[in-house]
Amino acid sequence: MATKKAEQSNQDFESSLKELEKLVHDLESGELPLQDSLQKFERGVELYKNCRGTLDQAEKKIKILNDSLKELDYQ
C-alpha cells in the first residue's frame, strides 16, 4: 500500500510541476488579460506550495535514511 501512495505522490508532484511550468510560460508571455494572469498566479502559488511540501517530505526521508546508514557504520 505504501508503494501506491508513493507512486501517487510522485505522479501528483510531476503533474503539478508540469502545470506550474506551463503557468509560468503563459504568464511570461505577457499576452494574458490581467484577471487571467491573477488567476494563473494564484494557481501557481498553490502548485508551488504543493511541490515544495513534497520536496520537503522527500528531503526528510533522505535525511532519516542517511542517518540510519550512519548508525550502521558505527556499529
N, CA, C and O atoms as CSV, one atom per row, in Angstrom:
chain,resi,resn,atom,element,x,y,z
A,1,MET,N,N,0.817,-1.193,0.000
A,1,MET,CA,C,0.000,0.000,0.000
A,1,MET,C,C,0.866,1.264,0.000
A,1,MET,O,O,0.531,2.246,-0.662
A,2,ALA,N,N,1.953,1.240,0.725
A,2,ALA,CA,C,2.829,2.414,0.784
A,2,ALA,C,C,3.402,2.739,-0.595
A,2,ALA,O,O,3.627,3.905,-0.919
A,3,THR,N,N,3.635,1.716,-1.394
A,3,THR,CA,C,4.189,1.965,-2.727
A,3,THR,C,C,3.178,2.697,-3.602
A,3,THR,O,O,3.547,3.590,-4.364
A,4,LYS,N,N,1.918,2.326,-3.497
A,4,LYS,CA,C,0.892,3.020,-4.275
A,4,LYS,C,C,0.815,4.481,-3.865
A,4,LYS,O,O,0.647,5.361,-4.710
A,5,LYS,N,N,0.938,4.741,-2.566
A,5,LYS,CA,C,0.930,6.123,-2.087
A,5,LYS,C,C,2.119,6.891,-2.644
A,5,LYS,O,O,1.981,8.037,-3.071
A,6,ALA,N,N,3.278,6.264,-2.639
A,6,ALA,CA,C,4.488,6.908,-3.153
A,6,ALA,C,C,4.349,7.183,-4.649
A,6,ALA,O,O,4.729,8.252,-5.127
A,7,GLU,N,N,3.800,6.208,-5.390
A,7,GLU,CA,C,3.594,6.399,-6.821
A,7,GLU,C,C,2.605,7.526,-7.077
A,7,GLU,O,O,2.819,8.347,-7.969
A,8,GLN,N,N,1.511,7.575,-6.295
A,8,GLN,CA,C,0.510,8.626,-6.447
A,8,GLN,C,C,1.123,9.982,-6.132
A,8,GLN,O,O,0.884,10.957,-6.844
A,9,SER,N,N,1.915,10.043,-5.063
A,9,SER,CA,C,2.569,11.291,-4.687
A,9,SER,C,C,3.515,11.760,-5.780
A,9,SER,O,O,3.574,12.949,-6.090
A,10,ASN,N,N,4.259,10.820,-6.366
A,10,ASN,CA,C,5.187,11.156,-7.448
A,10,ASN,C,C,4.435,11.682,-8.661
A,10,ASN,O,O,4.853,12.660,-9.281
A,11,GLN,N,N,3.315,11.029,-9.002
A,11,GLN,CA,C,2.508,11.492,-10.129
A,11,GLN,C,C,1.937,12.875,-9.840
A,11,GLN,O,O,1.917,13.739,-10.717
A,12,ASP,N,N,1.471,13.084,-8.607
A,12,ASP,CA,C,0.951,14.395,-8.233
A,12,ASP,C,C,2.034,15.451,-8.368
A,12,ASP,O,O,1.788,16.541,-8.884
A,13,PHE,N,N,3.232,15.127,-7.903
A,13,PHE,CA,C,4.336,16.068,-7.993
A,13,PHE,C,C,4.660,16.379,-9.445
A,13,PHE,O,O,4.789,17.542,-9.829
A,14,GLU,N,N,4.790,15.336,-10.241
A,14,GLU,CA,C,5.143,15.523,-11.646
A,14,GLU,C,C,4.074,16.329,-12.392
A,14,GLU,O,O,4.404,17.234,-13.158
A,15,SER,N,N,2.814,16.009,-12.174
A,15,SER,CA,C,1.755,16.745,-12.874
A,15,SER,C,C,1.665,18.183,-12.360
A,15,SER,O,O,1.420,19.101,-13.142
A,16,SER,N,N,1.860,18.389,-11.058
A,16,SER,CA,C,1.862,19.745,-10.510
A,16,SER,C,C,3.008,20.563,-11.079
A,16,SER,O,O,2.835,21.732,-11.426
A,17,LEU,N,N,4.165,19.954,-11.173
A,17,LEU,CA,C,5.330,20.656,-11.706
A,17,LEU,C,C,5.119,21.017,-13.177
A,17,LEU,O,O,5.457,22.117,-13.614
A,18,LYS,N,N,4.560,20.079,-13.926
A,18,LYS,CA,C,4.309,20.334,-15.349
A,18,LYS,C,C,3.297,21.477,-15.514
A,18,LYS,O,O,3.482,22.363,-16.348
A,19,GLU,N,N,2.234,21.444,-14.715
A,19,GLU,CA,C,1.234,22.511,-14.785
A,19,GLU,C,C,1.845,23.850,-14.368
A,19,GLU,O,O,1.560,24.881,-14.979
A,20,LEU,N,N,2.676,23.837,-13.341
A,20,LEU,CA,C,3.332,25.059,-12.882
A,20,LEU,C,C,4.233,25.635,-13.972
A,20,LEU,O,O,4.249,26.846,-14.191
A,21,GLU,N,N,4.976,24.776,-14.649
A,21,GLU,CA,C,5.840,25.243,-15.738
A,21,GLU,C,C,5.021,25.894,-16.854
A,21,GLU,O,O,5.427,26.911,-17.417
A,22,LYS,N,N,3.869,25.303,-17.168
A,22,LYS,CA,C,3.008,25.878,-18.204
A,22,LYS,C,C,2.467,27.230,-17.759
A,22,LYS,O,O,2.419,28.171,-18.550
A,23,LEU,N,N,2.060,27.330,-16.502
A,23,LEU,CA,C,1.554,28.602,-15.995
A,23,LEU,C,C,2.616,29.692,-16.080
A,23,LEU,O,O,2.331,30.819,-16.486
A,24,VAL,N,N,3.825,29.353,-15.699
A,24,VAL,CA,C,4.920,30.326,-15.757
A,24,VAL,C,C,5.128,30.783,-17.199
A,24,VAL,O,O,5.286,31.974,-17.469
A,25,HIS,N,N,5.126,29.833,-18.106
A,25,HIS,CA,C,5.290,30.166,-19.519
A,25,HIS,C,C,4.172,31.109,-19.993
A,25,HIS,O,O,4.427,32.107,-20.668
A,26,ASP,N,N,2.929,30.768,-19.622
A,26,ASP,CA,C,1.790,31.603,-20.016
A,26,ASP,C,C,1.922,33.013,-19.435
A,26,ASP,O,O,1.672,34.001,-20.125
A,27,LEU,N,N,2.315,33.096,-18.168
A,27,LEU,CA,C,2.448,34.404,-17.529
A,27,LEU,C,C,3.581,35.221,-18.142
A,27,LEU,O,O,3.464,36.434,-18.317
A,28,GLU,N,N,4.667,34.545,-18.460
A,28,GLU,CA,C,5.815,35.253,-19.032
A,28,GLU,C,C,5.548,35.753,-20.454
A,28,GLU,O,O,6.220,36.663,-20.938
A,29,SER,N,N,4.570,35.154,-21.106
A,29,SER,CA,C,4.268,35.580,-22.475
A,29,SER,C,C,3.746,37.014,-22.507
A,29,SER,O,O,3.905,37.710,-23.510
A,30,GLY,N,N,3.128,37.454,-21.423
A,30,GLY,CA,C,2.599,38.809,-21.355
A,30,GLY,C,C,1.355,39.033,-22.194
A,30,GLY,O,O,0.945,40.174,-22.402
A,31,GLU,N,N,0.758,37.968,-22.672
A,31,GLU,CA,C,-0.391,38.099,-23.570
A,31,GLU,C,C,-1.734,37.867,-22.879
A,31,GLU,O,O,-2.778,37.903,-23.530
A,32,LEU,N,N,-1.716,37.632,-21.573
A,32,LEU,CA,C,-2.961,37.352,-20.857
A,32,LEU,C,C,-3.577,38.626,-20.298
A,32,LEU,O,O,-2.862,39.546,-19.900
A,33,PRO,N,N,-4.910,38.676,-20.269
A,33,PRO,CA,C,-5.565,39.789,-19.582
A,33,PRO,C,C,-5.220,39.729,-18.076
A,33,PRO,O,O,-4.853,38.679,-17.550
A,34,LEU,N,N,-5.346,40.858,-17.420
A,34,LEU,CA,C,-4.970,40.950,-16.008
A,34,LEU,C,C,-5.688,39.916,-15.149
A,34,LEU,O,O,-5.051,39.248,-14.333
A,35,GLN,N,N,-6.981,39.772,-15.312
A,35,GLN,CA,C,-7.753,38.823,-14.498
A,35,GLN,C,C,-7.247,37.394,-14.686
A,35,GLN,O,O,-7.098,36.658,-13.711
A,36,ASP,N,N,-6.983,36.999,-15.919
A,36,ASP,CA,C,-6.450,35.663,-16.190
A,36,ASP,C,C,-5.070,35.492,-15.558
A,36,ASP,O,O,-4.751,34.439,-15.005
A,37,SER,N,N,-4.269,36.534,-15.648
A,37,SER,CA,C,-2.933,36.482,-15.045
A,37,SER,C,C,-3.019,36.276,-13.544
A,37,SER,O,O,-2.266,35.484,-12.976
A,38,LEU,N,N,-3.932,36.985,-12.906
A,38,LEU,CA,C,-4.098,36.848,-11.458
A,38,LEU,C,C,-4.558,35.439,-11.088
A,38,LEU,O,O,-4.067,34.857,-10.121
A,39,GLN,N,N,-5.490,34.897,-11.849
A,39,GLN,CA,C,-5.976,33.544,-11.579
A,39,GLN,C,C,-4.855,32.519,-11.761
A,39,GLN,O,O,-4.702,31.600,-10.955
A,40,LYS,N,N,-4.092,32.685,-12.808
A,40,LYS,CA,C,-2.988,31.749,-13.058
A,40,LYS,C,C,-1.913,31.892,-11.984
A,40,LYS,O,O,-1.311,30.903,-11.566
A,41,PHE,N,N,-1.674,33.117,-11.542
A,41,PHE,CA,C,-0.696,33.333,-10.489
A,41,PHE,C,C,-1.141,32.660,-9.196
A,41,PHE,O,O,-0.339,32.015,-8.521
A,42,GLU,N,N,-2.420,32.810,-8.851
A,42,GLU,CA,C,-2.957,32.150,-7.655
A,42,GLU,C,C,-2.790,30.634,-7.751
A,42,GLU,O,O,-2.358,29.988,-6.797
A,43,ARG,N,N,-3.129,30.086,-8.889
A,43,ARG,CA,C,-2.989,28.635,-9.098
A,43,ARG,C,C,-1.512,28.239,-8.993
A,43,ARG,O,O,-1.186,27.194,-8.430
A,44,GLY,N,N,-0.637,29.062,-9.527
A,44,GLY,CA,C,0.791,28.795,-9.452
A,44,GLY,C,C,1.295,28.752,-8.019
A,44,GLY,O,O,2.134,27.919,-7.676
A,45,VAL,N,N,0.792,29.638,-7.193
A,45,VAL,CA,C,1.187,29.646,-5.773
A,45,VAL,C,C,0.749,28.348,-5.102
A,45,VAL,O,O,1.509,27.763,-4.331
A,46,GLU,N,N,-0.469,27.894,-5.389
A,46,GLU,CA,C,-0.961,26.628,-4.837
A,46,GLU,C,C,-0.070,25.463,-5.277
A,46,GLU,O,O,0.321,24.624,-4.466
A,47,LEU,N,N,0.241,25.427,-6.561
A,47,LEU,CA,C,1.074,24.348,-7.093
A,47,LEU,C,C,2.476,24.385,-6.487
A,47,LEU,O,O,3.045,23.343,-6.160
A,48,TYR,N,N,3.026,25.588,-6.340
A,48,TYR,CA,C,4.352,25.733,-5.742
A,48,TYR,C,C,4.361,25.182,-4.321
A,48,TYR,O,O,5.276,24.453,-3.938
A,49,LYS,N,N,3.344,25.528,-3.544
A,49,LYS,CA,C,3.266,25.040,-2.161
A,49,LYS,C,C,3.185,23.512,-2.139
A,49,LYS,O,O,3.822,22.861,-1.312
A,50,ASN,N,N,2.404,22.955,-3.046
A,50,ASN,CA,C,2.264,21.502,-3.139
A,50,ASN,C,C,3.615,20.858,-3.468
A,50,ASN,O,O,4.027,19.899,-2.816
A,51,CYS,N,N,4.291,21.388,-4.473
A,51,CYS,CA,C,5.589,20.837,-4.879
A,51,CYS,C,C,6.618,21.004,-3.762
A,51,CYS,O,O,7.377,20.080,-3.472
A,52,ARG,N,N,6.643,22.165,-3.143
A,52,ARG,CA,C,7.596,22.439,-2.061
A,52,ARG,C,C,7.380,21.469,-0.906
A,52,ARG,O,O,8.341,20.956,-0.332
A,53,GLY,N,N,6.113,21.218,-0.565
A,53,GLY,CA,C,5.799,20.272,0.509
A,53,GLY,C,C,6.274,18.866,0.175
A,53,GLY,O,O,6.821,18.172,1.032
A,54,THR,N,N,6.069,18.448,-1.053
A,54,THR,CA,C,6.518,17.119,-1.487
A,54,THR,C,C,8.034,17.017,-1.426
A,54,THR,O,O,8.574,16.006,-0.977
A,55,LEU,N,N,8.717,18.055,-1.876
A,55,LEU,CA,C,10.185,18.054,-1.830
A,55,LEU,C,C,10.701,18.053,-0.385
A,55,LEU,O,O,11.689,17.387,-0.078
A,56,ASP,N,N,10.036,18.794,0.489
A,56,ASP,CA,C,10.427,18.817,1.899
A,56,ASP,C,C,10.286,17.431,2.522
A,56,ASP,O,O,11.157,16.998,3.276
A,57,GLN,N,N,9.199,16.738,2.213
A,57,GLN,CA,C,8.988,15.383,2.725
A,57,GLN,C,C,10.065,14.433,2.214
A,57,GLN,O,O,10.581,13.603,2.963
A,58,ALA,N,N,10.395,14.561,0.941
A,58,ALA,CA,C,11.436,13.701,0.368
A,58,ALA,C,C,12.779,13.976,1.041
A,58,ALA,O,O,13.536,13.048,1.326
A,59,GLU,N,N,13.067,15.230,1.288
A,59,GLU,CA,C,14.320,15.599,1.947
A,59,GLU,C,C,14.395,15.005,3.359
A,59,GLU,O,O,15.449,14.527,3.778
A,60,LYS,N,N,13.283,15.038,4.084
A,60,LYS,CA,C,13.243,14.464,5.434
A,60,LYS,C,C,13.487,12.949,5.385
A,60,LYS,O,O,14.221,12.403,6.208
A,61,LYS,N,N,12.859,12.281,4.407
A,61,LYS,CA,C,13.048,10.830,4.269
A,61,LYS,C,C,14.507,10.498,3.971
A,61,LYS,O,O,15.069,9.552,4.523
A,62,ILE,N,N,15.108,11.289,3.091
A,62,ILE,CA,C,16.519,11.058,2.746
A,62,ILE,C,C,17.397,11.243,3.966
A,62,ILE,O,O,18.323,10.462,4.189
A,63,LYS,N,N,17.118,12.273,4.764
A,63,LYS,CA,C,17.900,12.510,5.976
A,63,LYS,C,C,17.765,11.336,6.939
A,63,LYS,O,O,18.755,10.882,7.514
A,64,ILE,N,N,16.547,10.847,7.114
A,64,ILE,CA,C,16.317,9.701,8.005
A,64,ILE,C,C,17.087,8.476,7.506
A,64,ILE,O,O,17.726,7.777,8.291
A,65,LEU,N,N,17.023,8.226,6.210
A,65,LEU,CA,C,17.733,7.073,5.647
A,65,LEU,C,C,19.242,7.228,5.793
A,65,LEU,O,O,19.935,6.269,6.134
A,66,ASN,N,N,19.750,8.423,5.539
A,66,ASN,CA,C,21.189,8.660,5.699
A,66,ASN,C,C,21.621,8.498,7.149
A,66,ASN,O,O,22.678,7.931,7.427
A,67,ASP,N,N,20.809,8.991,8.063
A,67,ASP,CA,C,21.130,8.848,9.485
A,67,ASP,C,C,21.154,7.378,9.895
A,67,ASP,O,O,22.002,6.962,10.684
A,68,SER,N,N,20.220,6.596,9.355
A,68,SER,CA,C,20.186,5.172,9.697
A,68,SER,C,C,21.414,4.448,9.135
A,68,SER,O,O,21.901,3.492,9.738
A,69,LEU,N,N,21.905,4.897,7.997
A,69,LEU,CA,C,23.142,4.314,7.440
A,69,LEU,C,C,24.338,4.658,8.307
A,69,LEU,O,O,25.219,3.825,8.515
A,70,LYS,N,N,24.371,5.877,8.810
A,70,LYS,CA,C,25.469,6.284,9.675
A,70,LYS,C,C,25.485,5.451,10.951
A,70,LYS,O,O,26.549,5.084,11.450
A,71,GLU,N,N,24.298,5.155,11.476
A,71,GLU,CA,C,24.195,4.321,12.686
A,71,GLU,C,C,24.757,2.929,12.410
A,71,GLU,O,O,25.429,2.356,13.268
A,72,LEU,N,N,24.496,2.385,11.240
A,72,LEU,CA,C,25.012,1.066,10.884
A,72,LEU,C,C,26.526,1.085,10.774
A,72,LEU,O,O,27.188,0.119,11.152
A,73,ASP,N,N,27.077,2.173,10.262
A,73,ASP,CA,C,28.530,2.288,10.122
A,73,ASP,C,C,29.230,2.305,11.468
A,73,ASP,O,O,30.368,1.849,11.580
A,74,TYR,N,N,28.565,2.824,12.488
A,74,TYR,CA,C,29.181,2.944,13.810
A,74,TYR,C,C,29.055,1.661,14.624
A,74,TYR,O,O,29.705,1.524,15.661
A,75,GLN,N,N,28.243,0.734,14.178
A,75,GLN,CA,C,28.067,-0.499,14.950
A,75,GLN,C,C,29.128,-1.512,14.651
A,75,GLN,O,O,29.119,-2.603,15.220
